[in-house]
């Protein structure tokens, strides 16, 4: 073993030791760029037992640590027993396609990240899940189109499917998708969005119809609503491959993570009355689906 090999082996063993519990910060090179992420492993993690992995993507101007604070997935990971990774976008943004201006393809990055994490921790390959907020939710929808063989279920909060992706979105497998949107969202409009910076987005009903159609769902159920009609819920079942499509519409809700942590007092009041915890709902949905 050369000195260089020895140093690399030492670094790898330190990384593995660190990953055994709690907060970890990792990095890797992809497409010529240094990428970073925040990783949380619950106290119950045992290197000899595979554990589910949840990927959580922040919105614009956020980062992995900030979305972990909002969603509180770490607390849930300790209670339920799963690993959470919160990747960081370059310049706090996500790019769905690389181009000549040096932008990266973040779908490709996520694929590389999953492979890299599998080398470091014992992940259950049949229980890898993705969720995101805002632009991170749009990335989650893109992952459903392009990485259905790697990820078992998806949850999109305050996001939709880009119009330009729709015609090319033909995953070979059925897709389990949960969507949560506020009917009064001013950033990702419920009726659809031709916002040039983000690119045109499908209306929420068109986005849900797209996934229902892809999955060939045969039945729908307007389930009992949370908190007296504050959340309208539709669950589409009888879909191919035991997939499901869930749609949660937060009546008069804005651009936010339901039940999330916030410094906005009015949002906290709204959340308290709403009684919906998006993170718990998402995990319950994920648990029902494995590949």
N, C-alpha and C positions, 0 to 999 in steps of 0.2 A: 504493500500500500504506500503510495507516495504521500508527501506532506499535504499536498492539495486534496487528495482523496480523504486523508485523515480528517482534515478540517471540515470537508463537506459532510462526512459521516457524523462528525461531532455536532454540526449544525442541525442535521436531520434528527439526531437523537434528542437534542434540546427541544426542537419543535414538537416532537411527539410527546415528550414529558410535559411540556406546557399545555398541550391540547387536552390533557386529561380532565380538566374541569374549569368552569368559569369563563372569564373574559380572555380572549386571545385576539391578536392582530396579525394578519398574514399579508403576504404580498407574492406576486408572481409576475413574470414578464409574458406579455402576449401582444402580438402584432407590433413589436418594437416598443411597447409602452410598459412602464411599471404600473401594475394594478394593485390596489389594496382592498382589504375587506376586514370587517369585524366579525368575529366568530364567537358564539356562546355555546358551551357544552354543559349540559346539566350535571348536577351532582351524581345522578344515577348512571352516568355514562360508564360503560365497561368495555375496554378495548376488545374483549373476546366476544362481545355480542353486537350484531349490527343494529343500528338505530336509525329511525327516519330522519330526513334532512328537510328543513324548510328554508327556501331562499326568499328574502324579503328585500324589495327594491324601493328606494326612496324616490321622492318627487324632485323636480327641479329645485336647485339651491339647497338641497338637503345632502345628507351623507348617511353612511351606514349606522353610525352611532346615534344620529338624531332620529332616524326612523325607528330604531330600537326603543328609544325613550317614549316615542308616541304610541307605538303598538303594544309595548310591554310583552312582547313575545317571550322574553327571557323568563319571566315569572311563570308563564304557561309551560315553557319547556321544562322547567323544574318540576312542575306538577304532573305533566303528562308524559315526559320522557322522550324528547326529541332534540336534535341539534338545530341551531339556527345560524345562518350566515347572512350577513348584511353587506353586500358588495358596495363599493364606492364608484360612482360614475366619474368619468374624467371631467374636471371643471364643474362637478356637481350636476352633470347632465348625462342623459343616455342617448346613444346614437344607434338607430336601427339598421343603418347601412353605412359601410365605409365608403369613402370617396377620395378623389385625388387631393383634396385639401388636408389630407392627413387625419381625417376622422376615422375612428375605429368602428368595427362591427361588433356591437355589444352582445348580440345573439351568439356570435362565435366565441366571445370572451366567456360567456356563461357556460358554454360547453366545455371550454378549457378549465374553468374554475371547478366544475363538478368533477372532472377527471382528476384534477390536482388534489382536491379534498379527499377523494377516494383513496389516494395513496397515503394520506396522513391519518385518517380516522376511519373507523369501521362503520360505513354507511350502508343502510339497507337499500340496494339499488332499485327495489320494487316500490319504495316509499320515499321518493324525492318529489317535493312539491314547490310551487312558485306562487308568490303573491307580491303585489306592489301597490303603491299609491300614486295617483296622478300620472305623471310621465312613467313612473315605475310600473303602473298598471298597464299602460300602453305597451311597455316592454314585455310584460307578462303575457299579454295577448299575442304579441309577435312570437314569443317562445312557444305558445300553444300551436302556432302555425308551423314553426320550424324545428322544434325539439321535442316532438310528442313521444319519441322513443326513449327519451332520457327522463322525462318528468311525468308523473302519474296523474296530477290534477292541478288546477290553476284557480286563482282567486284574484279578481280585478276590483280594486276599490277606487272610485272616482276616476275611472278611465273608460276607454272604449277601443274598438278596433279601427286602425287607420284605413281610410277608404282605399288608398293605393295598395294596401296589403290584401284586401278582400279577394281580388281575382286570383292572386297567387297563393292564397291560403288553402292548401289542399292536403292537410295531414293524412297519412295513410291509416291512422288509427282514430278511434272515437276519442273525443276530448271531454273530460269532466271539467266544467267551468262554473264558478260561482261569481256573480257580479253584484256589487253594492254601489248604488249611485244615489245622490241627492237630486230630487226633482227640481231644486232651485240652485243647482250648481252653476256658477257664473264662469268657471274656468273650463270645464268639460260639459258643454251644454247637453241637457237631456234630449233635446230635439235634434241633436247633431251639430257639427262644428266645422266651419270652413276656415278656421283660424290659420293664417299662413305660417306662423312660427312653428306651430305644432303639427301642421298638416291637417287636412280635412279628416274628421272623425265621423263614423257612422252614428246615427241616433241610437239611443240605448235600446229601443225596441227592435231596430234593424240588426243591431249587434247580437241581441239575444236570439232573434229569429235565425241569424246566420248559424250560430252554434247548434240550435235546435235542429235545423235542417241538416247540417253536417252529420249530426249524431242520429238522425232519423228517429227522433223522439215521437212516441205515439200517444202519450197522455200527459195532461197537465193537471196540476192541483193547486188551487188558491188556498194555501195553508192558513191556519189561524194566524191572525196578524199580531205582532208585538204591540203592546201598549195601546190598544184601542185605535187601530188604523194609523198609527204613526209610521209604521213600516208595512208596506204591501209586499207580500211574498208570493212568488209563483215558483213551483218546483215542477220541472219537466222530466218525466221518467219514461220507461218503456223504450229506452234509447239503445243503440247498438253497443255491444261490448260492456253492458252494465254501466254505461256512463250516465251522468245526470247533468242537467243545466239548472242552476238556481238563480233566480233574479230577486234581489231585495231592493225595493225603491223606498228611500227615506223621504217621506212626504215633507215638503218645504225644507229639506236638508240642503246644505251648501257643499262646499269643497272641503271635506274633512274625513277623518278616520273615526267612524262611530265607536264610542266607548274609549277612545284614545286619550292619552294624557295631553293636557293643553294649559297654557298660561292665560288663555282667553276666558274670562269669567262667564260671558254670555254663552259661549260654546259649551262650557262645563255645565251650565244650567240646562241647555238644550239636551246634552248627553244624558243628564240625570233623569230628565223626563222621558227620554227616548227608551232607555232600558235595553239598548242593543249593544252587545260587545262584539265588534267585528272580528277581533282576533280569536275569540273562543268559537264563534260561529264558523270561521274559516277552518280552524283545526278540526272541529267536529265533521265538517264536510270532507276534509282531507282524509281523515281516519277511515272513511267509508270507501276509499278508492286506493287501489294499488295496482301496479302493472304486472 
